[in-house]
Amino acid sequence: MKKILIYLTCALCFGFLLACGGSNENTDQLKKQVDSLMTLNAQYQGDLSNMTEYVSFLAEGLDTIAKQEGALFYTNKGKEGTMVDKVQLKKNLEAFADNLSELRKKVKNLEGELNEKGENMAKLQKLIAVLNQQIEEKDAMIRSLRAEIENKNVSIAQLRGQVSNLSKGNTELSQKVEAQEKQIAAQNAKMNTGYVVMGSSKILKENGIIVKSKVNYGNLPLELFSKVDVRTFGGLQIPTAKPKMLSNIPSSAYEFVKTSKTSSELHVLNPEAFWSNGKYIVIQTK
C-alpha cells in the first residue's frame, strides 16, 4: 500500500505541474487529490508506528511472565542458586499473582484504547489473545501450586516439575510474538527508506531517471539510487556549485549551500516537508 501511495502521489504532483497553465478548477482538483493522498500516507505511517509500540508491549508482557515464572523456585542467585522453601515459594506466588493482575489490567486498557482509536485489530488481536491465554494459564498454575504446597508430602522439586510440564508451550508462543516484531520492524524500515541519486542531465536521461527534464517516477532504476533513512537524513555533499533539484520538493524545506567553486551541500531544513511528496530525490549536477 505504501508503494502505491507514493507512486500515485508522485504522478499527481507531476500532473499538478502540467496543469498550472490550465484552468483554476483543474488545478484545485489536482491539489485536493494530492492533499488527500498525503493524508492517507501520514495516517499509514502513524498506524505502523502505533503497531510497533503495541507489539513491543505484548512481547514485554510475555517476557515478564517467563522471567517471573523462572524465578519462582530459586533465590535471587538464579538457577545455579539455592531452591526456595515452601514459605518463600508462597511469597513468590503472591508476587507473581499481583503482577499478573496488573498485567491483565494493562491488556484490558490496551484493548479499550485500540477500540476507541478504531485501529486495525486483525494482527494485534491474535497477540493479545496469546498474552491473555498466558495470564489465564499462570493464574491456574498459581492456584494449583497454592493447593499443593499445603500437602506435606510434596517437595519443592516435585512442584517445579509440574510447572515445567505446564510451560512447554511458552517458547512457541514467544516465537510467534518475536516473528511479528521482526515483520513490523521490517515494514517500519521500508517505510522510512528514502532514495537519493545525483548526476548530469545526460547521465540521468541515459539511465531513464528523467524524461524530458522531468523525473520518471513510474519507472525509476532504484539500483542506481543510494538508500537513506528519512528520519536521520540531513543532507549531502554535491560535486557542483550549481545543483538543481528535480524532485517535487517544497523550496522552503531545503537549501543548497555553495562550499567551493566546484562543490556545494544539500541541507534539509524541514524533514517532514522535505519527504512529504515522496521518497525519491533526484539532483542534477550539470
Phi, psi and omega per residue, in radians:
M1 nan -0.706 -3.140
K2 -1.004 -0.816 -3.100
K3 -1.104 -0.720 -3.135
I4 -1.093 -0.758 -3.133
L5 -1.064 -0.723 -3.126
I6 -1.120 -0.835 -3.135
Y7 -1.061 -0.771 -3.123
L8 -1.120 -0.740 -3.130
T9 -1.098 -0.810 3.138
C10 -1.068 -0.729 -3.128
A11 -1.117 -0.729 -3.137
L12 -1.209 -0.635 3.096
C13 -1.106 -0.710 3.106
F14 -1.098 -0.749 3.114
G15 -1.144 -0.593 3.121
F16 -1.084 -0.720 3.128
L17 -1.119 -0.719 -3.136
L18 -1.160 -0.522 -3.051
A19 -1.472 -0.103 -3.081
C20 -1.026 -0.509 -3.140
G21 -1.479 -0.037 -3.095
G22 -1.680 -2.700 -3.072
S23 -1.311 2.712 3.095
N24 -1.120 -0.563 -3.125
E25 -1.105 -0.809 3.119
N26 -1.119 -0.701 3.139
T27 -1.084 -0.783 3.135
D28 -1.094 -0.701 -3.139
Q29 -1.117 -0.782 3.128
L30 -1.113 -0.716 -3.137
K31 -1.096 -0.707 3.123
K32 -1.107 -0.693 3.123
Q33 -1.136 -0.727 3.119
V34 -1.108 -0.805 3.130
D35 -1.045 -0.686 3.135
S36 -1.103 -0.775 3.130
L37 -1.167 -0.631 3.100
M38 -1.117 -0.661 3.104
T39 -1.129 -0.776 3.103
L40 -1.086 -0.715 -3.127
N41 -1.096 -0.807 3.130
A42 -1.114 -0.679 3.126
Q43 -1.118 -0.722 3.127
Y44 -1.058 -0.778 -3.136
Q45 -1.103 -0.717 3.114
G46 -1.120 -0.724 3.135
D47 -1.078 -0.740 -3.118
L48 -1.179 -0.662 3.106
S49 -1.098 -0.757 3.102
N50 -1.108 -0.707 3.133
M51 -1.032 -0.720 3.133
T52 -1.075 -0.762 -3.140
E53 -1.120 -0.736 -3.109
Y54 -1.145 -0.769 -3.134
V55 -1.143 -0.657 3.104
S56 -1.087 -0.700 3.104
F57 -1.094 -0.780 -3.130
L58 -1.152 -0.702 3.115
A59 -1.120 -0.699 3.120
E60 -1.128 -0.646 3.102
G61 -1.084 -0.802 3.106
L62 -1.103 -0.695 -3.131
D63 -1.140 -0.699 3.119
T64 -1.092 -0.750 3.118
I65 -1.064 -0.810 -3.110
A66 -1.086 -0.757 -3.116
K67 -1.155 -0.762 -3.099
Q68 -1.221 -0.622 3.088
E69 -1.123 -0.690 -3.136
G70 -1.160 -0.408 -3.111
A71 -1.659 0.040 -3.094
L72 -1.040 -0.724 -2.940
F73 -1.803 0.097 -3.087
Y74 -2.287 2.788 3.052
T75 -1.265 3.139 -3.120
N76 -1.134 -0.135 3.140
K77 -1.347 -0.111 3.116
G78 1.586 -2.946 -3.039
K79 -1.147 -0.331 3.103
E80 -1.497 -0.095 -3.110
G81 -1.517 -2.724 -3.057
T82 -1.589 2.450 3.085
M83 -1.290 2.408 -3.080
V84 -1.248 2.855 3.025
D85 -1.610 -3.130 -3.057
K86 -1.171 -0.575 3.136
V87 -1.118 -0.813 3.134
Q88 -1.188 -0.603 3.113
L89 -1.092 -0.680 3.102
K90 -1.055 -0.752 3.135
K91 -1.136 -0.721 3.120
N92 -1.100 -0.684 3.125
L93 -1.141 -0.669 3.115
E94 -1.091 -0.792 3.137
A95 -1.118 -0.706 3.126
F96 -1.098 -0.769 -3.134
A97 -1.104 -0.701 3.128
D98 -1.115 -0.756 3.136
N99 -1.146 -0.661 3.090
L100 -1.110 -0.668 3.125
S101 -1.109 -0.744 3.114
E102 -1.142 -0.710 -3.141
L103 -1.137 -0.680 3.117
R104 -1.063 -0.712 3.121
K105 -1.115 -0.734 -3.132
K106 -1.125 -0.699 3.124
V107 -1.136 -0.713 3.124
K108 -1.104 -0.721 3.106
N109 -1.122 -0.675 3.116
L110 -1.085 -0.782 3.126
E111 -1.063 -0.715 3.121
G112 -1.127 -0.697 3.124
E113 -1.116 -0.743 3.138
L114 -1.133 -0.699 3.139
N115 -1.148 -0.678 3.134
E116 -1.156 -0.670 -3.120
K117 -1.393 -0.263 -3.092
G118 1.242 0.496 -3.124
E119 -1.142 2.730 3.050
N120 -1.233 1.952 -3.002
M121 -1.625 -0.046 -2.987
A122 -0.911 -1.011 -3.093
K123 -1.344 -0.728 -3.103
L124 -1.125 -0.606 -3.110
Q125 -1.050 -0.635 3.120
K126 -1.132 -0.739 -3.135
L127 -1.217 -0.660 3.086
I128 -1.101 -0.699 3.109
A129 -1.092 -0.670 3.109
V130 -1.082 -0.805 -3.119
L131 -1.166 -0.735 3.093
N132 -1.084 -0.663 3.104
Q133 -1.093 -0.743 3.115
Q134 -1.084 -0.750 3.141
I135 -1.070 -0.780 -3.140
E136 -1.132 -0.721 3.142
E137 -1.114 -0.723 -3.132
K138 -1.232 -0.598 3.043
D139 -1.053 -0.780 3.123
A140 -1.119 -0.684 3.123
M141 -1.103 -0.750 3.137
I142 -1.088 -0.763 3.119
R143 -1.058 -0.737 -3.138
S144 -1.135 -0.757 -3.123
L145 -1.167 -0.677 3.114
R146 -1.046 -0.689 3.120
A147 -1.224 -0.704 -3.100
E148 -1.216 -0.556 -3.114
I149 -1.019 -0.586 -3.114
E150 -1.247 -0.224 3.113
N151 -1.425 1.962 -3.069
K152 -1.116 -0.393 -3.077
N153 -1.518 -0.065 -3.116
V154 -1.708 2.261 -3.139
S155 -1.613 2.858 3.097
I156 -1.073 -0.659 3.140
A157 -1.072 -0.704 3.116
Q158 -1.140 -0.723 3.122
L159 -1.108 -0.699 3.129
R160 -1.113 -0.645 3.110
G161 -1.090 -0.666 3.108
Q162 -1.115 -0.715 3.138
V163 -1.139 -0.693 3.134
S164 -1.051 -0.699 3.126
N165 -1.156 -0.594 -3.132
L166 -1.312 -0.332 -2.986
S167 -1.756 0.137 -3.069
K168 -1.095 -0.513 -3.096
G169 -1.467 -0.096 -3.070
N170 -1.086 -0.715 -3.095
T171 -1.060 -0.778 -3.127
E172 -1.101 -0.718 3.138
L173 -1.148 -0.727 3.122
S174 -1.118 -0.625 3.127
Q175 -1.138 -0.629 3.111
K176 -1.106 -0.766 3.138
V177 -1.152 -0.714 3.125
E178 -1.076 -0.711 3.121
A179 -1.118 -0.684 3.118
Q180 -1.132 -0.702 3.112
E181 -1.069 -0.773 -3.126
K182 -1.122 -0.692 -3.135
Q183 -1.102 -0.785 -3.128
I184 -1.209 -0.638 3.093
A185 -1.082 -0.696 3.122
A186 -1.149 -0.725 3.103
Q187 -1.102 -0.709 -3.126
N188 -1.117 -0.744 3.129
A189 -1.107 -0.734 3.137
K190 -1.123 -0.710 -3.117
M191 -1.123 -0.551 -3.080
N192 -1.738 0.312 3.106
T193 -1.663 2.214 3.055
G194 -1.934 2.811 -3.094
Y195 -2.194 2.247 -3.076
V196 -2.228 2.371 3.063
V197 -2.525 2.578 3.063
M198 -2.451 2.666 -3.132
G199 3.035 2.995 3.115
S200 -1.212 2.834 3.121
S201 -0.995 -0.695 -3.130
K202 -1.105 -0.842 -3.123
I203 -1.109 -0.751 -3.127
L204 -1.106 -0.679 3.121
K205 -1.222 -0.751 -3.124
E206 -1.059 -0.544 -3.117
N207 -1.678 0.150 3.063
G208 1.278 0.255 -3.135
I209 -1.347 -0.608 3.045
I210 -2.217 2.602 3.081
V211 -2.294 2.065 -3.102
K212 0.970 0.786 3.077
S213 1.228 0.139 3.107
K214 -1.992 2.527 -3.140
V215 -1.157 2.264 -3.119
N216 -1.516 1.241 -3.036
Y217 -1.024 -0.507 -3.059
G218 -1.281 -0.299 -3.075
N219 -2.615 1.030 -3.106
L220 -1.449 2.342 3.083
P221 -1.399 1.516 -3.008
L222 -1.093 -0.344 3.120
E223 -1.152 -0.292 3.126
L224 -1.611 -0.120 -3.110
F225 -1.619 2.672 2.999
S226 -1.632 2.383 3.124
K227 -1.508 2.425 3.086
V228 -2.358 2.755 3.066
D229 -1.587 2.024 -3.056
V230 -1.117 -0.353 -3.127
R231 -1.327 -0.418 -3.064
T232 -2.112 -0.144 -3.089
F233 -1.177 2.104 -3.122
G234 -1.995 -0.132 3.137
G235 2.563 -3.032 3.136
L236 -2.814 2.889 3.093
Q237 -1.516 2.501 -3.089
I238 -2.213 2.263 -3.077
P239 -1.406 0.850 3.047
T240 -2.810 2.635 -3.128
A241 -1.470 -0.301 -3.105
K242 -2.273 1.249 3.122
P243 -1.301 2.818 3.118
K244 -2.309 2.198 3.111
M245 -1.432 2.082 -3.135
L246 -1.679 -0.406 3.116
S247 -1.260 2.694 -3.111
N248 -1.427 1.505 -3.103
I249 -2.161 2.354 3.106
P250 -0.966 2.289 -3.078
S251 -1.091 -0.434 -3.138
S252 -1.344 -0.169 -3.062
A253 -1.537 -0.172 -3.094
Y254 -2.685 2.994 3.031
E255 -2.631 2.628 3.005
F256 -1.770 2.222 -3.136
V257 -2.021 2.093 3.139
K258 -1.253 2.227 -3.121
T259 -1.916 -0.331 3.078
S260 -2.850 -3.061 3.126
K261 -1.188 -0.364 -3.065
T262 -2.174 0.193 -3.106
S263 -2.628 2.839 3.108
S264 -2.709 3.119 3.128
E265 -2.322 2.537 2.997
L266 -1.644 2.194 3.080
H267 -2.011 2.169 3.087
V268 -1.499 2.072 -3.099
L269 -1.636 -0.570 -3.121
N270 -2.424 1.616 -3.060
P271 -0.964 -0.731 -3.104
E272 -1.081 -0.806 3.125
A273 -1.240 -0.619 -3.099
F274 -1.034 -0.715 -3.094
W275 -1.736 0.144 -3.013
S276 -1.155 -0.482 -3.083
N277 -1.729 0.037 -3.140
G278 2.621 3.104 -3.062
K279 -1.982 0.328 -3.088
Y280 -2.057 2.051 -3.113
I281 -1.948 2.084 3.136
V282 -2.086 2.133 -3.113
I283 -2.099 2.215 3.111
Q284 -1.600 2.242 -3.098
T285 -1.607 -0.469 3.071
K286 -2.911 nan nan
